[in-house]
Amino acid sequence: MNFHLGTLSRLGLAGAYALQGNHERARTAYEEFFALWKDADPDIPIFKQARSCPSRRLLAQESVEGFSALSKTQMGTYQFKITLLETRPPIWRRVLVPSDITLRTLHRTAQTAMGWTDSHVHQFVFKGQKYSDPKYQLGVGITDERKTRLCEVSSTVGDRFLYQYDFGDDWRHELRLEQVLDQNDSFWPICVAGERACPPEDCGGSLGYAELLEIVANPDHPEYDDRLEWLGGDFDPECFDLAEVNRKLMRSNR
């Protein structure tokens, strides 16, 4: 399905405004979204979701009293697509983040949007430079992600970060900058789209995850019961709950 990324971004910004309690700006962003997609097929999932959002207070959020916004600063908005590499079909998320966040906040956003638990070492790699938390002691030449702002290292559409998580399972994500939006109002990072569930932690990387899916899809497999017990019950690899992701993003950024 083809769509204009700017159109989808208006939906994401509407979400950010609504979460902050700025209903006037949220309503304006919604109106812009529907105007741009006035000829869209009403059965497209993202369009159906958008139509349902006003009655759900956007992405199933309850009233958010006391939700404090970030300090008002002149900034842009970056739209990233996060893709978990070597997964078929692909597992991905699309997020909107203020351009002046630190790479530490980008790390937390990626963790939450994907569904990881931040239980392992991670690092970013961009144009040959590595960024991480000094506590991991990954060696010389590592730049402190806590002191590095996103806009200081990336501002060009098409920029691609490698985000590595869990050096054992070796999960590799591509973070591709899809758009830079002119947006001067602060908001928390928000997820506007995605597909499929995050793999379970410590499942053996992309190959181990593929094997796990094969086993749990076959009740006659000799390891079926053991793997299902390890998972803690049913596991739906196609499940992605956008509302829950944004609830977690809101909590993690308070």
C-alpha positions as CSV (number, residue, x, y, z in Angstrom):
1,M,0.0,0.0,0.0
2,N,1.4,3.4,-1.0
3,F,0.6,6.5,1.1
4,H,2.2,9.9,1.7
5,L,4.4,9.8,4.8
6,G,3.5,13.4,5.6
7,T,-0.1,12.3,5.8
8,L,0.7,9.6,8.3
9,S,2.8,12.0,10.3
10,R,-0.2,14.3,10.8
11,L,-1.9,11.3,12.5
12,G,1.2,10.8,14.7
13,L,1.3,14.5,15.7
14,A,-2.4,14.4,16.5
15,G,-1.6,11.6,18.9
16,A,1.2,13.5,20.5
17,Y,-1.0,16.6,21.0
18,A,-3.8,14.5,22.4
19,L,-1.6,12.8,24.9
20,Q,-0.4,16.2,26.2
21,G,-4.0,17.4,26.5
22,N,-3.7,19.9,23.7
23,H,-7.0,19.0,22.1
24,E,-7.2,22.1,19.9
25,R,-4.0,21.2,18.1
26,A,-4.9,17.5,18.1
27,R,-8.2,18.3,16.4
28,T,-6.4,20.5,13.8
29,A,-3.9,17.7,13.0
30,Y,-6.8,15.2,12.7
31,E,-8.6,17.5,10.3
32,E,-5.5,17.8,8.2
33,F,-5.1,14.0,8.2
34,F,-8.6,13.4,7.0
35,A,-8.4,16.2,4.4
36,L,-5.2,14.6,2.9
37,W,-6.8,11.2,2.9
38,K,-10.3,12.2,1.9
39,D,-10.2,9.7,-1.0
40,A,-8.8,6.8,0.9
41,D,-10.4,3.4,1.1
42,P,-12.3,3.5,4.4
43,D,-11.4,-0.2,5.0
44,I,-7.6,0.5,5.2
45,P,-6.6,-0.5,8.8
46,I,-4.8,2.7,9.6
47,F,-7.7,4.8,8.3
48,K,-10.2,2.8,10.4
49,Q,-7.9,3.3,13.4
50,A,-7.8,7.0,12.8
51,R,-11.6,7.3,12.6
52,S,-11.9,5.4,15.9
53,C,-9.3,7.5,17.7
54,P,-11.5,10.5,18.7
55,S,-13.9,8.2,20.6
56,R,-11.0,6.4,22.2
57,R,-9.1,9.6,23.2
58,L,-6.5,8.5,20.6
59,L,-4.9,5.2,20.8
60,A,-7.1,4.0,23.7
61,Q,-5.5,6.5,26.1
62,E,-7.5,7.4,29.1
63,S,-7.6,11.0,30.3
64,V,-4.1,12.1,31.0
65,E,-4.2,14.7,33.8
66,G,-1.0,16.3,34.8
67,F,0.8,15.1,31.7
68,S,3.7,17.6,31.6
69,A,5.1,18.6,28.2
70,L,8.8,19.0,27.5
71,S,10.1,22.6,27.6
72,K,9.1,24.5,24.5
73,T,12.0,24.8,22.2
74,Q,12.4,25.3,18.5
75,M,12.9,21.9,17.1
76,G,12.0,19.6,14.2
77,T,10.3,16.2,14.3
78,Y,12.1,13.1,12.9
79,Q,10.1,10.3,11.5
80,F,12.0,7.0,11.7
81,K,11.2,3.5,10.5
82,I,12.7,0.9,12.8
83,T,13.1,-2.5,11.1
84,L,14.3,-5.6,12.8
85,L,16.7,-7.1,10.3
86,E,16.7,-10.7,9.2
87,T,13.1,-11.3,10.1
88,R,10.6,-12.6,7.6
89,P,8.0,-11.3,7.3
90,P,9.6,-8.1,8.6
91,I,8.9,-6.7,12.1
92,W,8.9,-2.9,12.1
93,R,7.7,0.2,13.8
94,R,7.3,3.8,12.6
95,V,8.0,6.5,15.3
96,L,8.0,10.3,15.6
97,V,10.5,11.8,17.9
98,P,11.7,15.4,18.6
99,S,15.0,16.0,16.9
100,D,16.8,17.2,20.0
101,I,16.4,14.1,22.1
102,T,19.5,12.2,23.2
103,L,20.5,8.9,21.7
104,R,19.7,7.5,25.1
105,T,16.1,8.6,24.7
106,L,16.1,7.2,21.1
107,H,17.4,3.9,22.6
108,R,14.5,3.8,25.1
109,T,12.0,4.7,22.4
110,A,13.3,1.9,20.2
111,Q,13.1,-0.6,23.1
112,T,9.6,0.4,24.0
113,A,8.2,0.6,20.4
114,M,9.7,-2.8,19.5
115,G,8.7,-4.5,22.7
116,W,12.1,-5.4,24.2
117,T,12.8,-5.3,27.9
118,D,16.1,-3.4,27.9
119,S,17.8,-6.4,29.5
120,H,21.0,-6.5,27.5
121,V,23.8,-4.4,26.1
122,H,23.1,-2.2,23.1
123,Q,24.8,0.3,20.8
124,F,24.2,2.6,17.9
125,V,26.4,2.7,14.9
126,F,26.2,5.6,12.5
127,K,28.8,6.4,9.8
128,G,31.3,4.3,11.5
129,Q,31.0,5.9,15.0
130,K,29.6,3.8,17.9
131,Y,27.4,5.3,20.6
132,S,26.4,3.5,23.8
133,D,26.3,3.8,27.6
134,P,29.8,4.0,29.2
135,K,28.7,1.6,31.9
136,Y,29.0,-1.2,29.3
137,Q,32.7,-0.6,28.9
138,L,32.6,-1.6,25.3
139,G,36.1,-0.2,24.6
140,V,37.8,2.9,23.3
141,G,36.2,5.1,20.7
142,I,32.6,4.8,22.1
143,T,30.7,8.0,22.3
144,D,28.4,8.6,25.3
145,E,24.8,8.3,24.1
146,R,23.6,10.2,27.1
147,K,25.5,13.4,25.9
148,T,24.7,13.1,22.2
149,R,21.6,14.7,20.7
150,L,20.0,13.1,17.7
151,C,20.1,16.3,15.7
152,E,23.8,16.6,16.3
153,V,24.6,13.5,14.3
154,S,21.7,13.1,11.9
155,S,19.5,15.6,9.9
156,T,19.4,14.2,6.4
157,V,16.4,12.2,5.1
158,G,17.7,8.7,4.2
159,D,20.2,8.5,7.1
160,R,20.4,5.0,8.5
161,F,21.5,4.0,12.0
162,L,22.4,0.4,13.0
163,Y,20.9,-0.3,16.4
164,Q,22.3,-3.5,18.0
165,Y,20.7,-5.1,21.0
166,D,21.7,-8.2,22.9
167,F,25.2,-9.1,21.5
168,G,24.4,-12.8,22.2
169,D,21.2,-13.1,20.2
170,D,22.6,-10.2,18.0
171,W,19.4,-8.4,17.2
172,R,20.1,-5.8,14.6
173,H,17.7,-3.0,13.7
174,E,17.9,-0.4,11.0
175,L,16.6,3.0,12.0
176,R,16.0,5.0,8.8
177,L,15.2,8.7,8.8
178,E,12.1,8.9,6.6
179,Q,11.2,12.5,7.1
180,V,12.2,15.7,8.8
181,L,9.1,17.7,9.7
182,D,8.9,21.4,10.5
183,Q,7.4,21.2,13.9
184,N,8.0,23.6,16.7
185,D,5.9,22.1,19.5
186,S,7.3,19.6,22.0
187,F,5.9,16.2,22.5
188,W,6.8,12.8,23.7
189,P,8.1,10.1,21.2
190,I,5.1,8.3,19.7
191,C,4.6,5.3,17.5
192,V,2.3,5.8,14.6
193,A,2.4,2.4,12.9
194,G,4.0,-1.1,13.0
195,E,3.5,-4.7,12.2
196,R,4.0,-8.0,14.1
197,A,5.1,-8.9,17.6
198,C,8.5,-8.5,19.1
199,P,10.4,-11.8,19.4
200,P,10.8,-13.1,22.9
201,E,14.0,-12.2,24.7
202,D,16.8,-14.8,24.7
203,C,15.2,-16.9,22.0
204,G,18.4,-17.3,20.0
205,G,18.3,-14.4,17.5
206,S,16.7,-14.4,14.1
207,L,17.4,-18.1,13.4
208,G,16.3,-19.2,16.9
209,Y,13.1,-17.1,16.5
210,A,12.3,-18.7,13.1
211,E,12.8,-22.2,14.6
212,L,10.5,-21.2,17.6
213,L,7.7,-20.1,15.3
214,E,8.0,-23.3,13.3
215,I,7.7,-25.4,16.5
216,V,4.8,-23.5,18.1
217,A,2.9,-23.6,14.8
218,N,2.9,-27.4,14.9
219,P,1.2,-29.0,17.9
220,D,2.6,-32.4,16.8
221,H,6.2,-31.2,17.2
222,P,8.0,-33.1,20.0
223,E,9.1,-29.7,21.5
224,Y,5.8,-28.0,21.2
225,D,4.7,-28.3,24.8
226,D,8.1,-27.3,26.2
227,R,8.4,-24.2,24.0
228,L,4.8,-23.1,24.7
229,E,5.5,-23.4,28.4
230,W,8.7,-21.4,28.0
231,L,6.7,-18.7,26.2
232,G,4.2,-18.6,29.1
233,G,1.2,-19.6,27.0
234,D,0.0,-18.7,23.5
235,F,2.1,-16.5,21.3
236,D,0.8,-14.7,18.3
237,P,3.6,-13.5,16.1
238,E,1.2,-11.2,14.1
239,C,0.0,-9.3,17.1
240,F,0.9,-5.6,17.4
241,D,-1.0,-3.4,19.8
242,L,-0.4,0.3,18.8
243,A,-2.4,1.6,21.8
244,E,-0.4,-0.4,24.3
245,V,2.9,0.7,22.8
246,N,2.0,4.3,23.1
247,R,0.8,3.8,26.7
248,K,4.2,2.4,27.5
249,L,6.0,5.2,25.6
250,M,4.0,7.8,27.7
251,R,4.9,6.0,31.0
252,S,8.6,5.7,30.1
253,N,8.9,9.4,29.3
254,R,7.2,10.8,32.3
